[in-house]
Amino acid sequence: MKLRLLFLFLLSSTFLYSGYASSQQTLSLTVRYFSEEIELQYHSSMLVPQQVSVSERSMVSFYKALERTNYQVFLESILRQKEQFQLNDWLTYSLLTKALDGLFDQRQTVRKKLTSWFILSKMGFDTRLTYLNEEVNIYAYSMDEVFEVPMIEDKGRKFVNLTGIRQKTKMNKALYLLNFSPTPKGSSFSFYLDDLPQLQADLVEQNYRFSYRDSVYQLNIKADKTIRDIMLSYPIFAENKYLEVPFSSAVKSSLLPQLKQLLLHRTEKEKLELLAAFTRSSFDYREDKKVFGKSKPMIADELFHYPYSDCEDRSALYYSLVKQLIDLPMVIVAFSDHLTVGVATKELEGTAISYRGKKYYICDPTGPANSSVVGQFPQGYERKSFHIIGSYK
């Protein structure tokens, strides 16, 4: 009888163990990410049943519990999408948070944030965690300039509050710093857009009309609403970096060929004038705060999604157009309340800006409206001080 009972116990134990093992499997998760439906994989073991609270001991224990799971399935899946869609660090983090929103319900905010922090650390970023009561914030070391975002310093490094960007966390709030750094020599997290992501385009047609030397020109442009949507929720970064963001495939393939045709057989001066006429007269001027209620710098692509733009936005467009269509050296000229572009050319005369051995002439993309005159400082700025905050070539 005892032998039989033992046999039944062993058989029962084996069944329970095999049932538990079979429950650990690779699963799929579909995430709506801007214009894409993205399928990600994760291993069920990553959803650790361990209870977690907002305390140092509990959060470190949760991190170490995640290390014992097959988290690599999820990590590698995220990194594949990063490569496929050419996502930078911020957009990869954005995809990560979308995915974790699908894995955890709204009551599991702390668990979701700790898992996000864990995955970012496993990606190789130098991260920090702050906490107070039930609030948890993820920080990443970054060398980029970003604004209107809470930051901390630790061991000589600047850390940006990634969760604070979305949640509008107060800038001067006192928080506890978790005494645990998973990757203290990790890499820097980047916000800058050296390239736009290659997500499925959501095209919209726009028409623009401008005049140059008694002729009227009309342009039909296809713009990508996906790029507009991305930039709506994007943190504000260094002013000069907006001008360096390249055109989307949609704008590049629809706008540039038309302008290139209009520039044929013209001198450098005439080309600069025509492009200035386009940026000055195709859009209505209005400051960001009157349109958005806050500062809203734009990359060149964004101008084709809004009826209004200001000097920063038009400088981004003009800078990109000159780079793509004329390929002349340029500087980004920042006054205290105005942004403009200087171009190095031998075909303009007047007051020039000397910078690194070249002379640059102001080609203001903003105004005056219905004018194509270039080579002059904007009216009222002739004696104002300025800084060169970027250059091309």
N, C-alpha and C positions, 0 to 999 in steps of 0.2 A: 504493500500500500504506500509506504513512504517513497519507494522508488517511482511509483506511478505519479504520485503528487509532484515529485521533483521534476519528472519528465514534463508534466503539464506546465509547471512553472517556467521551465526553460523554453518550452515551445511558446508560451504566452509572451515571455520576455523577448524572444527572437522576433515575434510578430510585431510587437510594439516598436522595437528598434528599427525593423525594416520599414514599418509605416512611417516613422519619423524621418528616416533617410530618404524615402521616396518623396516626401513632402518638400525636400530641399532641391530646388530645380531652377533652371534658367527660364525667366518669363519675359514677356514683351510689354512695352508701354508705348502708346502713341501720344505724341505731344503736338499740339498746334503751336507752331513757332512762326509768327508773322505770316508769310504766304505759304509756308510749307507744313505738311503733315509728316512729322519725323518719328520713325520707329526706333525705340531704344531697347536695349536688353539689360536685365539686371538679374542677379541671383537672389532667390528668396531669403537666403541666409543673412543678407544685408539688412533685412528688417528685423533687427535683433529685438527680442521680447523684453530685454532688460529695462526696468524702470529708470527714469532719469529725472533729476531735479536740478534747479539752478543753484548748484553748489560746486566748489572746486573739485572735491573728491568724486562726486557723481559724474560730472562732465568729463573728467579725465578718464574715469573708468569706462564711460560710454565710448570714448574714442578708442580705447584699447580693445574693447569688445568688437568694434567695427573692424579693427585690424585682423581679428581672427576669423572674419567672414570672407566669402568669395566676392569681395567688393570690386575686384579687378574686372569682372564682366561689365559692370556699370561704367567704371572709369574708362575702359577701352572703348565702349560704345559712344560715350560723350566725345572722346578724343577723335574718333572716326568722323563724327559729324563736324567737329571743329575743322578738320582737314578738308572734308568734302565741300563744305560751304564757305571755307576760308574766313572763319570767324576769328576775331581778335580775342584778347583775354576777357574784356567786358562782355562781349556778346556770347562767349562760351559760358561765362558765369550766369548770364541771363537765361540761356538754354538750360543750364543745370538747375536753376531755381524753378523753371517751368516744369521740369521733369519731377522734381521733388514735390511740387504742388500736387502732382498726379499720384505720388506714392503715399503721401501723408494727408490726413484730413486737417481741417482748420484748427482742431483742438490739439494738434501735435506740432505746434509752432517751434517749440524748443528742440524737439527731436529732429525736425526738418533743418533747422539752422545748424545744429551740431553735425549733421550728416553733410551738409554743404561745406562747412568748415573742414571736415575730414577729407572730402574729395578734393577741395582746393589744395590742401596740404599735400595730398598724394600726387597732385599734378606738379608739385615742385615749388609752389609759391611759399614765401615766408609769410606766415599768418599769425594773427593774434586774436584773442577772444576777450571781450569785456562783458561784464554782467552786473546786474543790480536788481534785486527782487526777482521778478519773472522775466526781465528783459535781457536778451542776449544779442550781442553785436559782433559781426565778423569783420576783421580788419585784414588788409593785405598790404604788404610793403610795395610802394610804387615810387618811381622817379619822375613820373609824369606830373604836370601841373593840372590840377583839377580844382574846381571852385564850388562854393556853397555846399561843401561836404564836411562832416566832422572828421577830424584827424587826431592822431596821437603820435608821440615819438617814443621810441624804445631802442636803447643801445645804438643811438646815432642814426636810426632809420626812421623815415616817415611812413606811417601806416594810414591808409584811407579806409573809412568805414563803409564797406560795401552795402550792408543792410541799411545804413542810414540814408543812402542815396534814394532808396525807394520809400522809406518810412518817414522821411523828413525829421530825423532825429535832431534834437536840440544840439547846437554847436558846443556849448560850454557845460555839458552835463557831467557830473562826477560819477565815475563808474569804477568797479573793481577790475583789475587786469588779471586774467587767469595766469597762474604761475606755471605755465606749461607751454612750450613753443615746439611744435612738432618738427619744423624745418627751419631752424634759426639762421641757416646760411642759404635759404631758398632764393629763387629768382624774383625779379621785379614784375609786378602786375601792370599791364599796359592798357590805357584807355584810348590812345591815339589810333586813328584810322589811316594806316598807310595804304590800305586797299579797302574797297567796299565789299561786303559779303556777297557771295554768289547765290543768293536765294532766288526763287522763282519770281519773275517780274510781274507786277500788277500795273499794266500800262494805262495811261490816260493821255489824251491828245490835248495840246495847248497851242493857241495861235498868238503870234506876236507881230506887232507892226511898228516900224520905226522909219525915220527919214534920214538921209545922208546926201548932202550936196544936191538938193532939189529932186532927189529920187526917193520914192517910197518903197520899202521892202517888206515883205511878209514872210514869216517863218512858221512852219508847222512842226511842232516838236512832240515827241513821245517821251513822257516822264514816267518814272517808276514810283508808284505810291508806296511800295514796300520800303524804299529808302526814306521816304517822309515819315512813315510809321516808326522806323528804327530810331530816327533822330528826335522824335517827339519825346521819347523817354530816356534820351541819352544824357549822361552827366555833362556839365559844361567843362570844357578843357581849355588849354592855352589858346589864346586868340589867334596867333599866327598859324597854329596847326589846322585850323579850319580851312585856310587857303591852300593847304597842301593836299587835302583829300581829293582824289581823282574823280572824274565824272563816272557815273554809272554807265553800263553798257548801253542802256536805252538812250540816254542823252548823247552819249558819244557817237552813236550810230545815226541819230536823227538830226541833231543840231550841227555838229561839226562839218559834215559834207556840204550843207547849205551855206554856211559861213565861208567855208573854204572856196566855194565857187564865187562868192561875192568879193573875195579878196584877190582873185586872180588878176595879174598884170597891174597891181597897185604898188606904190612905193611903201616903205615901212611906215612913213608918217600917215599915209592914207589908210593903211590897215589899222593902225592904232586909233585913228579918228573914227573909223567905221565901227570898230568894236566898242568904243566909248559911246557912240551914238546909240548903239543897241542897248547897253547896260543902263544908260541914263533915261532913255525914253520908253522902254518896253514895260517898265514896272512903276507903280505909284509908290512914292516915298512915304513911309510912316515909321516912327520909332517903335521898338519892340514893346515897350511898356504899354503903349496905347493899343497894340494888337493882341499881345499875349499876357499882359499884366505883369511881365517880368522880363529880364534879359533873355534873349533867345538868339544866340549867334547861329548862323546857318552855313552849311557847306554849299558849294555851288549848285548842286542838284536841287536843293530845297527851294530855291527861288521859283522854280517852275510849278510849285504847288500852292503858292500863296499870292494874293493880289498885291501885297505890300512887301517892301524890303527897305533896309537902311544901308548906311555906308559900309558896314562890315560885310554884309551879305553880298553887295555888289562888287566889293573888292575881291571877295572869294571867286565870284564868277569871272570878273575881268582877268584876274591873275591866272586862272585856269585856261581861259581862252587864248591869252597871249602865249602861254607856255605851249599849248597844243598846236596853235595855228601859225605863230610867228617865231617862237623859240628864241626870244631875246632875254638877256639878263634883266632881272627885276629885284626891287626891294619893297618890303612892306613898311609903310611909313605910318607911324602912330602918333597923332596929336592927342592932347588930353581928352578931346571930345569928338575926334574924327579919325577915320582910318582911310588910307588911300594907297595908291600904287605908283612907284617910280620905275621908269623903263630906261635902260641904257640903249641909246640909238644916236647915230651921228646926224640924223635928219631933223632933229628938233633943236631949237635955240631958246635962250632965256636963262632963267635962274636954275642951276642944276644942283643936285645933291651929290657930294663926293663921298664915295664909300668903297673902300678897299681897291683903290686905283681906278675906279670907273666913275663916270658922270651919269647920273640918273635924272630924268625929267618927269615931273608929275603928270600922270595921265589919270585924272580923277574919274572913277567910274560912276560917281553919284550925280554930279551936276556940273554946270547948269543943265536942266532938262531941255530937250530939243536943241542941244548944241553938240558940236563935235570937236570943239577946240581942245587941243591937248598941249602939254608942255608948260602949263602955268599952274602956280599954286592956287588952291581954292580961294575964293574971295574972302578976305578977313583972316587968312592964315599965313600971309606972307612973312610976318615977323614972329609968329608963334614958334615955340620950341617943339621939337619932335624927337622920337626915337625910332631907330631902325630895329624892328622886331623879327625880321626874317628876310631871306633872300633866295633867289633862284639863280644858279650858275655863279 
